[in-house]
Every structure is written in C-alpha cells, then in structure tokens.
Amino acid sequence: MKAFRNKKLYQRRAEILKALAHPSRLLMVDVLNERGELCVCDLIKVVGSDQSTVSKHLSILRQSGIIDHRRNGKNSMYRLTRPCVMSFFACIEQVMKENLKEQRELLAS
C-alpha cells in the first residue's frame, strides 16, 4: 500500500480550498484571470459588496497565495498569481456536468 503523504500537505490543501470556498472570491479569481490586474474599486463594482467585505475576501485570497497585490499611489492593485486554479475550476465544472447527466438519467428511468 502506498504511504500517505505528510498530513501538513493535506492541511495546506484544505486551507487553499477554504480560501476559494466563497462565491465572491471565485468571482474575483475569474475576473482577475480575464481582465488582469485590477484595483479594489473595480472589484467592488464586480462583486457588488462594500469595500471592507471585498478587502476581507482579497486578504483571504492573498494569504493563500492565489493572488498578490501592489500599491499604485492610493490604490491597491490585485492580480492572479496562480492561474492554474482555472484548470481546477474546469475540473469542478466537469464534475457538475457529469453529476447533472447522472441525475437526468436517474430521473428518466
């Protein structure tokens, strides 16, 4: 039997997944992937939440290493540092499609 990896690895994976586990944060990752670097003011408009809420979400994503920021005068500019998460999103959507297919087949029978 193959030995399991270090438990710290699983803990870190869980932390990253928790950072992504909010619709607003998923939206921000998608938008940063599509549009590139954006200021907080742009992300506030996209998400439709107040500045403190958006800033909290950005902080969580930044702590996980998914995004990074820089100062540009008075603005904080955010960018996606790990575009590989987009392939993870594609995998999630494939699971959703397969689940839907199975549910439809079950209902049809």
Protein Blocks (a to p, Z undefined) as FASTA:
>chain_A
ZZdddfklmmmmmmmmmmmmcfklmmmmmmmmmnopadfklmmmmnopafklmmmmmmmm
mmnomaccddehjbccdddfblmlmmmmmmmmmmmmmmmmmmmmmmmZZ
